[in-house]
């Protein structure tokens, strides 16, 4: 009985007695959730254009952030380093299309999925060879990202909001909204959806798979770069960011693998769930609850709504 009270009743009592801590937890969860949405967006872009889950998106986040810091450490001005990193992600998109995707057109999805595994480990090895394995400091100040914090007065006290978190939430929201409009309203966006439905059908109506895949992998590279900058500004840039990127898995399960709005909603649910769970149930279940709670939430969704909140239900007629 005491355990049930601690799980279901005590958190609500704490919310009432310490509303400032509750608001602080909600804010941190919201920012984390928006950044998870940004990570998931890179996966959604590739999946919508190829029907394949891109396992390499996590290491692309790390690779882009390390490249940016690496250019800057070699004396390149910050904004020029940013431009060079964007060019590097374009080169990566061309290389992936030419060396991986083009030879595998019309192959089974599992083959393309395994190809992204190979790309992941290639980028890990190549990245460690070029940039080393030590954590690096993101060049937030040189890029003009704000530092410091605001104190917002609430009924129960003050809420601390880091300026970099506010900037990250705004930039991530703008990118998600822009890409959502791009997919729904532009000709290229409609072509991307056609390619995802069927490679053969897209080729039959004159859609160039090569151009579409370069565009979508380049867009995913830009998303990876933005994600690496934002996460790197909140911590260090290291290969550990790849583990954080895997939090996109429960986000995609909640929102649906083909839905941009689903990536937003799923990210916010996971971000809020992690922070609330860590703060109110962490002492009961252990301080590591933030590491595994997202996957438990995803498992529950798989049991009751496997296509996600915004995913399309697959109906097969026999």
Secondary structure, DSSP 8 states (H G I E B T S, - for coil): -HHHIIIIIHHHHHHHH-HHHHHHHHHHHHHHHHHHHHHHHHHHHHHHHHS---TTHHHHHHHHHHHHHHHHHTT--HHHHHHHHHHHHHHHHHHHIIIIIGGGTT--HHHHHHHHHHHHHHHHHHHHHHH-SS-EE--TTTTT---SEEEEEETTEEEEEEHHHHHHHHHHHHHHHHHHHHHHHSHHHHHHHHHHH-HHHHHHTT--HHHHHHHHHHHHHHHHHHHHHHHHHHSEESTTHHHHHTTHHHHHHHH-TT-HHHHHHHHHHHHHHHHHIIIIIHHHH-TTHHHHHHHHHHHHHHHH-TT-SSS-------
